[in-house]
């Protein structure tokens, strides 16, 4: 399968200019139709057959929304909502989790000497985890009467399949998208800001994430038992940066393209690695998913649990903490499972859940009183441990790998072999990546702006000119170098596309 | 008032630059379409070592939609302006100069001191080649089948397996290269065939390891041995054959003078599109007496997809009736020892049949060789059962 990634030559030099041109010159009433057609073509590029799944999903959600809206009583509305959620979740279960359930069931039935189940491997339709969540958002919003039902099929289909975000988010809310559907007039400043954002995202992915990926991938192909502690650390530090630049780069591109068409998509990242706790991390990492999970899982679970628990304490534990524990555990179990149909993803989710619970019941208070670097080290340390479970391909490997990080198992440290990875290019990329993951560049720009604001108007305008010129030059340089990498490079897939 | 003027001026500046950015961006992303109209770049082409043709524009067929996007993407990528130049520049400046890494690690591994290794050989070296015991047995059975065929015709059957550069020069491998399994699939095959009484197995690996002291036996930038390595392999082969054919006398190092000349990078540099940027050395043996002359070829036809039809059949003859006649089925490794081996036989009939290593029944019936030599490069052994790892 050859996708039309947003960082592919075909997208950048054919699909994007042609789509922008057609949408810009088309009359207002046709703009959304052309965008929908472009989105379907974009999606079809990753598998024409799976376009059918997407189209059927949009039709069923549109119809469910209409029925839900027409229902007179609360119970019928609820029934339609449940039916709608099932219509979305069942295909996801079928396509994404059949293999997982089959494999685990086979392990179980083999104990009883029964024949294993044989089910043909099912290919996961692209972006199904993302567009399913978008569709559920729509249905829940209609159910809660937060928004009017969408009677125009094309508008709903565009929301679900909008090409910049259909493959890996952001999981934009329908309530955010709806007002922009018919009332958007992209200004020159918005388009230019989209271009800037897209270029930065492209650079993050092609120049930083892909360059780091060469080292990460080469280290993760080493059998776990052959790894040494320094190499294991190098691999997981590199991967932590790779996944951030890969995913946030994609998000920047999606948001940037959205802006070019006059849409303001939801933000997804806010310097997650400067977090001082895991709780803060989830406010800064994959924000569209974490807020989705909060609104559609955590809060409903917490609410329904609170109605069932009558006492103020259970076994000396306050009821609000019990509610938090239950809701967090379930939410992060599902969060892990959403990322991948494998035990290591489940453990990854639960690991985060446990850390959040610990922070809630006391660790958080201790952290707040701690020296700032301790809080950063704590957060980064546990994040990196959690990425081990995210990156390795099996649970036993993940545990072995974690052991090696602490010097248990693996091979003795081979420093010359480890140092071979530290060439000029890798060191340079890592330095840029580490600095870019902090707010240092943003703070520098803000500081500069502040200093200039006290200067005479002429100087301020000159500074503004310089800023704008460098901004244009940066875009040109990033686009040129990235295109050059894209022509020759081979490592182009986004990590989050497989989810 | 000051603030108002400032805001107005700033907004105007921002607007103007936004327009400039939009215009420039559109020009940039329309560059390929503009090039299609005015043809600034040379016609599209693929690099020689990509070993493929330029992708053709796929025909849109409603009945076969699934394959269209991938085919069109390939077609589009192949036609990107200045593609070949960009790839060369990327390989040299970005990968080699800046990152000090192979531009295509899946093709070429960069070792120490400028030594390069063919990446497809890695699973053979480290033992991770996914050949199961059944496949190993099938490969052994294929070799045995050939041995039985020649034995039944009264022909002696020799098997020589040129070793990989990784096995002879592991000291130049990068630090992250190591053996995963203690015994590899090919070592298992060699172990079994060397016990087969119908197969006269010649251990080239040991011979070459012993000969390392005489100078580099492999090119730095090629996965093949050079004619120095070829000579010591030849010597090992002749030493073994001499046990059955006493007339065979291998050439001594005093029988030729090895001339060394500097050349451009070899096949591994081609794989990373950097042939012109690397140098290597080519040892060429100048024989004091050259007895072998080209013989008449019979015109056997290679299979239709064979890429080197002119080299498929080679015949050399020496006017010495005391010498035996040999038929050789070989792959590209044979070039390293060809200058020597053709001097030792009355008639040498050579078939270049990498990937199949067929039996050549017709040639055997007509030529009636006294001995047959199969030279199968280690990573080509799975080809005997139809597994091609290229």
Interface residues (C-beta under 8 A of the other chain):
Chain A: X1 X2 X4 X8 X9 X10 X12 X13 X14 X16 X17 X20 X44 X45 X46 X47 X48 X49 X188 X189 X191 X192 X193 X195 X196 X211 X214 X218 X219 X222 X223 X226 X414 X416 X417 X418 X420 X423 X424 X425 X426 X428 X457 X460 X461 X464 X465 X468 X469 X471 X472 X475 X476 X479 X480 X484 X485 X487 X488 X489 X490
Chain B: X2 X5 X6 X9 X10 X13 X14 X15 X17 X18 X19 X20 X21 X22 X24 X25 X26 X28 X29 X30 X31 X32 X33 X65 X66 X68 X69 X70 X72 X73 X74 X76 X77 X80 X83 X86 X87 X89 X90 X91 X94 X98 X99 X100 X101 X103 X104 X105 X106 X174 X175 X176 X178 X180
